[in-house]
């Protein structure tokens, strides 16, 4: 298969027009695309690549920033099967992008460059240095391909080319050092008076160039297409037939499932019952559900690109070829008319499709699918640095990820004192058995979330739509599992997907595992979790300072209580210092040792069949990594609670439940996010805090856990001008002091002011609003309003009432974002709030405070919102005055949560 390359220039300033017309050809056969004039301004630096480039390209982009207007910028878009790798050390400050690609056994150096007209000496020198660096490394490649608009005084249509004055001579020498030859012979920019070759394709392997020509572009420059005679086979998934549940006759399927699954109730062993259940279900699906073809070479098109538009594009391209052959002005005018008509038709079709987006009861999924396609960042790492070398093979990636994830486990042999031992229970009640009913199973099946099917292949839609006929048979299988303590192997297998965290994307250590497990197994996990959670809550086993994954608790309850407590402590006495230590656990969920967790379950009263089932649930699990359509070899799970499972978070909370017993300072947790804090006035207070850190470190050592001392921080919270610092350490690693710390998505400053957090929230909300404005500007007001309330407003209001803008300046920053949003929805003159039904920011803040306080009072939220608010003696005039019955908290901070609750109520 040939390697096709496309280069074109966009000077229209329409980011949404890029890759709509010319790139429609690229989607069919081009492997690499270059773009000059990305024209991204400083405000558009946050525009994601996949908003204007198809998602099946790896994009290397270099925008020109700092100018007064949008101009310049270069971009490379390369298919991932060519194993692209950017070479930033060759670029420097020049307006050029270099990348290495591999086509078969050949390795090419590809560059996309732009030189602006009348460039100064400094600009030219930077570009020449980049070309010299490429010449020095050319021996590592089989060929060099350079594309760009250099705006040089060189007549390329003559043989040999006629070189004008400097700097054309210097660049001609640089091209000669690279042995480059210009392959485009027809004008790329034609006006009524001139026809010039401005867009160049330079290469040092002209023998491999099968074709180099121009095609219709999206600006006043024509696009350039080159085809190289090299092997560049694109991997294609083999087509397969899968069930098409959208066309299924659900009533017929339900009747057949109910008839065939009656035999399952006669089974007495859980493994055979599960295998027979699967066979019956898949047999019914095979016989009764229609099939559809997925995969193969079928091309994906834009949803608005109809057959009529495709025919129009072909007519335009035919007229373009006629003009190039005839070379007459009449043929050119006919082509220009056809091009304008085609562009107008494509834009009109796209605008009409966007206008209809989200209309009707069945169009909401299409709306969110479109938003997700633009907002969700595709997996950009196509090569990884492994053992000092760059690797591009997916099968090697999968095995390396599997090795990294296995290295996170705790080894039981390393901690011999963690072996399981019987201990007396500290609670009066015990949990030894569970009762389940078909009605409860049916309810849980109906509530199954639309998630990917696990290794057993049972899809969510089947469980949701056929909950009633499946419930009785599954209830029998679940009862067998709970009675025997055995779990089918399908439920204990996990397909692990690497999820990027932070740091360099080409480092496999910067990814965390998320497991995809059986949806049927998750249903049984929910049954066990509900019973176990109720038992733990009734016996007060999970401490009150744990807010993670608990009913009626959340990040907001932890943040509100913590910050309000700190505010009260600062208000008690001027000059108070609070030292807060933010602990970072290393791979916390993966390192939980099975034996110690089972011992704690037994200690807290979990016995008999439930304990035996949980032991089977934890041990003997396997996982394999799925990456790039390739699977690693299965590996045994040696420790940890499964990330992505239903029971995992609850089991982790139980595992760390005994940690607060070891320390004396205040302590707050959201799962593994841990904050240790204490008022520190004298060195003895600091010593006490350090002793608690030592106890936590010892607890971690005894329980197979590990703290990352280099990522743990301490903050001196105070309003005093002079900071009070004492030395703290964890495991011998000194802790670093910080002035701001991000905790559960809220940025806390040492003086408990919210200017930094407001700036961060405003910037993020403005960025998301810009995304919505770019991609939904042609949609209806309803869609725009939904996008604002779903994407932007939650960012502005996240974490309330834990924090508050406090100052008018901060309030104005948030209001400015909302005003921009209202203009985006309703135009330049938005209607008043009564008509838009969108509260102003200040009113929304008060509403959030009162709603939170009311829900706390009614028991919907497990938080003592009146901890600092007392009820005073009711006077004669207070009969209908609810505000008068609450005593204001003793505080000097007018914007503390307790004070706002009192004033608003």
TAKA-V858398 format. One record per helix or strand. SS is the DSSP state (A for helix, B for strand). FROM is the first residue (numbers start at 1). TO is the last residue. If there is no record, write none. Layout:
BEGIN
ss=<SS/SS>
from=<FROM/FROM>
to=<TO/TO>
END
This chain:
BEGIN
ss=<B/A/A/B/A/A/B/B/A/B/A/B/B/A/A/B/B/B/A/B/B/B/B/A/B/B/B/B/A/A/A/B/A/A/A/B/B/A/A/A/B/A/A/A/A/B/A/B/A/B/A/B/B/A/B/A/B/B/B/A/A/B/B/A/B/A/B/B/B/B/B/B/A/A/A/A/A/B/A/A/B/A>
from=<3/15/22/32/42/49/58/74/80/85/88/96/106/121/138/143/154/162/168/181/189/195/199/206/209/221/223/240/245/250/270/291/307/329/364/384/389/394/412/416/431/438/460/467/489/493/508/511/519/546/555/578/585/594/606/608/622/630/635/648/660/666/673/683/707/709/713/729/733/736/740/746/755/781/808/833/841/870/876/883/886/897>
to=<9/17/29/36/44/51/62/78/82/86/90/103/114/136/140/149/155/163/177/182/190/196/203/208/215/221/228/243/247/266/288/294/326/356/375/386/391/407/414/418/431/446/465/484/492/500/510/516/538/546/572/583/585/603/606/618/627/631/636/655/662/670/679/702/707/711/717/730/734/737/743/749/776/797/826/836/858/871/878/885/887/904>
END
